[in-house]
Amino acid sequence: MGRSYTPVPPDFPGATWIARAREDLEMAETLAAAGSAPWGVCYHCQQALEKALKAMLVAAGAEPPRSHNLVRLNAMLDPPVFGSDYEEHLAALTVWAVVQRYPADQPEPTPGDAAQALTVSRHGMASIESRLSG
C-alpha cells in the first residue's frame, strides 16, 4: 500500500521480524480495503503486533517465546512499549491469533471487530516504529 516506514539498520537483530510485521499490517489493510472476510483482517492485525513485539525482544537480546499473547510479549520488554492502559486492547487483539485456527469453536468476527483490530494494530505499529527511530 506504499506505507512509509522507519528505516531499520541492516544489522538490527529483529529486522526480519519487523519486516514480516509490516507485511502483516499491509495484508490486513489490503484485505480490509477489498471488503474481504473480517477474520483475515483480524488475524493479520494480531500477527503484525506479535511479530513487531518479538522484533523488539530479539533486539533486546531475548529469545521470543512461542506465544501469541500480546500482553505477555509487551510485559517482557524493559520498558514495555505499551502501558497498562493499553493492555485491554492487546488482550482483545490476542484473541484473533487462535480463533481463526479453530473457527467452529468461536464466534465469527464482524466488520466492526476488523475495524477495531486495524485501529489497534496501526496504533501499536506506530508506537513500535517510534521506538525504532528513537
C-alpha positions, 0 to 999 in steps of 0.5 A: 500500500506504499506505507512509509516506514522507519528505516531499520539498520541492516544489522538490527537483530529483529529486522526480519521480524519487523519486516514480516510485521509490516507485511502483516499490517499491509495484508490486513489493510489490503484485505480490509480495503477489498471488503474481504472476510473480517477474520483475515483482517483480524488475524493479520492485525494480531500477527503484525503486533506479535511479530513487531513485539518479538522484533523488539525482544530479539533486539533486546537480546531475548529469545521470543517465546512461542506465544501469541499473547500480546500482553505477555510479549509487551510485559517482557520488554524493559520498558514495555512499549505499551502501558497498562492502559493499553493492555485491554486492547492487546488482550482483545487483539490476542484473541484473533491469533487462535480463533481463526485456527479453530473457527467452529469453536468461536464466534465469527468476527464482524466488520466492526471487530476488523475495524477495531483490530486495524485501529489497534494494530496501526496504533501499536505499529506506530508506537513500535516504529517510534521506538525504532527511530528513537 
